[in-house]
Amino acid sequence: MSHYAKIKPNGKVITVISAEAFDINNGALGDPHQFIQTSYNGKFRNKYATVGDTYDRKLDMFIPPQPYPSWRLQEYMDGDIPRARWIPPVERPTNIKANYMWNESKQKWVIK
């Protein structure tokens, strides 16, 4: 039994199911092209797919929603596994005693 994300034509994940590859491939659950296998332990396709993620066909990855318009997607390698994450335009301060949150209108980190 494997996990599959059902996606809309625009790549948005609408549900994640556990199913046999045979049932996906023979169309028993709908159009096989709507189902993309996801890895529960994140071994491939960047992360375990969740509702609201987008499947990027070019990258062959599930991408979480962009947290803020100013953040950009950064691709990187985690050992031999390609990954992607959203990064802010300004690096988060490293003061571990403060709890920071991103302020999009000010384009900076502010203390909560």
C-alpha positions, 0 to 999 in steps of 0.5 A: 500500500502506498500514498497518493496525492490526488491533484487538480489539473493546476497541480493543487493537491485536493486529497491524499489517499492510501491505495494499491498501485494496481488500483491507481494504474487501472483507473479504479479510483479515477483518472490515473494521471490525477494521482501522484505517489507521495512519500510518507517519510519524505524520501522523494518529491520533496515532502509528504503531500498535504491538501493545499500543496501544489505538485510542480511537474517540472521539479517533480515535487510537492511544494507547500503554499507560499507563505508570503508574496515576497518569499521565493522558492529555493531548490537545494540538495539534501544529500542525494534528494532534491528539495525546495523550500520558501525563503524570505527576502531577509534572513531571520535573525538568530537571536534565539531568545526572541520569537520573530514573525515575518511582517510582509508590509514592512519586509522585515522580521519583527518580535512577536 
